[in-house]
Amino acid sequence: MKRLYRSQTNRKIAGICGGLGEYLDVDPTIIRLCAVIFGLATGIIPFLVGYIIGWFIIPDRSESG
């Protein structure tokens, strides 16, 4: 079973986009580009709040074992 983790290798800030890229088998750069477009389209503050919540909810790969 696949699990979503924050990436340790493909990270710029928290590793969320890198982890999504690894989970979906997609280049993390595409995920980051989509995240920027989504953030600009919906508003920066709601996007940042969601990103920070994801930072705390999505486990780091090293913490999971």
Helices and strands as residue ranges (DSSP letters): H 16-24, H 28-42, H 44-57, H 61-64
